Amino acid sequence: MFDSLVRPSTVAGIDRGHADAIADAVRQAADPGDHVTTDRFTAGLAALELRLIKWIIGTGVAVTGAVVGLIRLLD
């Protein structure tokens, strides 16, 4: 499919090696396996959100524990 880029490129003055490299780059860019779908993006975002919630809760517990410890130490 992208090999049709090579012949016009060589006619336009680009050497065969460069034309082949360009066709390979276009082929790789069009590969659907490298693109993020909406479902994959949503799943990744949900995983990040869960990690953030866990981090916030953990930090809150740690700060609360530290404050309680300091209060008891000062009494």
Protein Blocks (a to p, Z undefined) as FASTA:
>chain_A
ZZmmmmmmmmnopafklmmmmmmmmmmmmpmklpccfklmmmmmmmmmmmmmmmmmmmmm
mmmmmmmmmmmmmZZ
